[in-house]
Each structure stands twice: as structure tokens, then as C-alpha cells.
């Protein structure tokens, strides 16, 4: 007889992962945010591959449904992460001074 059920062990691991993940993300300095977003996008891309494999190997209908949902959510995460990273990088670019229109130059 097992001392702990596999579901309980998986639940404990899940709760610990949430706790550790929260503290790791909370203590990130702003300068490291953009590189970490890029790494997170890469990890999410790996999750998409894993979800596609799991969906393809699943025999039941509910498993295929949840696998498809996992692929869709991971894809949204990847594309959203790339958009956020792009916007963050644009904040650090030099802005060109605004040029006056030709009509405003003539009146000045």
C-alpha cells in the first residue's frame, strides 16, 4: 500500500512550483525583465511541442480537447510574450526629434 497517492504528490509539487516561481519572478530587477521574457518565450515554445506530442498520442476525446486547448494557450503565451518584449525594447530606443512641417517652417 502506498503512503501517498500520486495525485497528492503532484499537487504538492504544483504548489511548491507556484511558491518558488512567485518568489523568483517577484525579485527580478527591471534590467533583467526583457532577457527573462525572451527565455520564457523559448520555454513556452517547448511547451507547445510537448502539448502537440501529448495530444497526438492521446486516444480519448477529452484528452485531445485538453491537448488542443494547451497548444492554443501556449501559443497565445508565446505571441503575447514576443509583443511585450518588443514593446519593452522600443522603450530603450533613442527617439528622433520631431520635425516641423514645411508650412510651419515658412511662417517662422
N, C-alpha and C positions, 0 to 999 in steps of 0.2 A: 504494500500500500504506500502510495506517495504521501510525503509530508505536506507538500504544497502542490496545488493544481497548477498546470501550465498557464492557465488564464491569469491566476493571481501573480505569478512570476512576471508575465508580460505586462500586467498592469503596474507592478512595482517599477519595472524598467521604464515604462512610459512616463510615470510620474517623476522619476528621478531625471529623465531626459528633459522634461519640461523645466524642472527646477534648475538644472545646470545650464540649459540653454538660455533661460531668462537672465541668469546672473552673468553669463558670458556676454550676451548682447547688451545688457544694461551698462556694463563697464567699458564699452568700446569708446575710444576717443573719437571725436568728429573727423580727425585726419585719416583715420583708418576705415571710415564708413564705406567709401567708394570701392577700395580694393576688396573689402569683405563682401560687398554686394556682387562683385564680379565672381567671386568664389562661390557664393550662394547660388548664382545662376548656373554655374557649372554643375553643382551638386543636384540642382533641380533637373537639369538635363539628364543626369544619370538616373534620377528617379523616374523620368519619362520612359527611358529604355527599360528599366525594371518593371514598370507598370505594364508596358506593352508585352513584355515576355510573360508576365504573370497572367495577363488577360488572354493571351494566345494559348496558354497551357491549361486554362480553366475549362472544365466541362459544363458546369451548370450555368443557367441563365442569370441568376443573381450575381454570380461571380464575374461573369462577363460585363454585366451592368456596372458593378462597382469598379472593375478594372478600367472600363471606359471612362467612368467619372474621375478616377485617379489620374488617368492620362490627361484629361481635359483640365483638371485643376492644376496639375503640374505645369502644363503648357501656359496657362494664364499666369502662373507664378514666374515662369522664365521670361515671358514677353513683358510683363509688368516690371520685373526687375531690370531688364535692359532699358526700358523707358525711364525709370527712376535714375539709373546710373547715368544715362545720357544727360538728363536734366541737371544732375549734380555736377557733372563735368563741365557743362556750359556755364555754370555759376563761376568757375575759376578762369574762364577765358577773358582776355582783355577786350573791353568794349571800345569800339571805334567812336570817335567824337561825331556827334550829329552834324550833318552838313546842312547849310541853309539852302532852301530852294532858290532857283535862279531869279524869281520875281522879288524875293526879299533882298537879294544882293543889290539889285538895281536901285531899290528905294533907299538903301542905306548909304 
